[in-house]
Amino acid sequence: MTETVRLVSDGEELVLSAGEVYRTHTGSEKPAPPARTPAAAARLAIQYQGFQDEDGRREYVLDARRGDLTRRYVVWIELAAFSRRQARFQDGPDISYQKLLGALSASPLDGSDRIPVTEADLAAYRASHAPPERRGFTPPRPRAPESGEPKAAAGDRSDPA
């Protein structure tokens, strides 16, 4: 797409592509404040901050924010679970995110800030993220004989053995 407008203000740039519209407010108009609904105020945001290995487990650090309240959580998985192939290292952040999301989805940001991932949690994650079942190979259908070709008899074989 080609750029059609570039507005520069306070060191920030806004680049609009062809067909996009940008409207500014004049000094006399004030934009309406965003509506604060209970659903918007109760929206939960979780941000992954990283991990570290401590005492035979991998600890994932996540920040949870609901409204103006932010709290740090540590969700951990035993390192043995990775060696037993109950979980993959690359799935650890998502497993931790899902565990924390489930723990905080209906509750305020309180309770324990250190949450273990159990074997049941890992089994549920594997079941929900299983690869799709592969379908077996189906050989192509034999083509119909063209006109003028003789049809092979049921017991007739073309390979002499």
Phi, psi and omega in degrees: 000149179264146178282137180247330183219140173226113179256131180242128180210127178053038177081359179255148180243144174237117182252124179251138176270168180304131177095346179276151183237139176232128179243136177257159177258138176282167182299330182283336180267142172243132179295148179294137178294149179297139180292129178261097178265157177302325180293320179291321180292331183267003182297135182257129176239130180239132180235128179284131183250343180140188181216166172207151177265125181219128171049050176076019178214158175256123183256127179255127182261126181227140174257131178248135180230131174225114185065233181266358184263128177236140180216143180264136179234150173240117178250128186234151179234134177301137178297331179298331179296328179287319180289333176275004179062030173278340179208157176253146181304320182291343177270349183307311179299320180290321177300315180296317178300312180298320179297313180293320178301316178295322181289329185255356188300324183243007183234161176290173182281066176224184184094195183292142177261003176237114188237122177276148173264122184271170176298325178295321177298317181294320179296319179294321178296315179298320181294321182281345181242025179292143177294153180297149180294130180280140178270145180290166179284132175247118181293153180295151179291145176294142182285152178287142179294140179285162180295137180099342177273138177287145176281141178282139177287160183301321182264000183280131177240142181274340178268115175283130183248000000 
